[in-house]
């Protein structure tokens, strides 16, 4: 059974551009970028890759780690 693995379109392209910019600058984590755009972490990875942005895996600072933990706790 084939599935379409393409990311759903993000409604607000300006918000997506801002979020990608913040991610590139290291201001937000991958999880926070996904949260801001309303997609899953994996969909955000795909969106970044399609935009030519190298995906950083794992938290880059203690603040990033805390953001990831907070996001994970909100999921439960």
Secondary structure, 3 states (H helix, E strand, C coil): CCCCCCCCCCCCHHHHHHHHHHHHCCCCCHHHHHHHHCCCHHHHHHHHHHCCCCCCCCCCCHHHHHHHHHHHHHHC
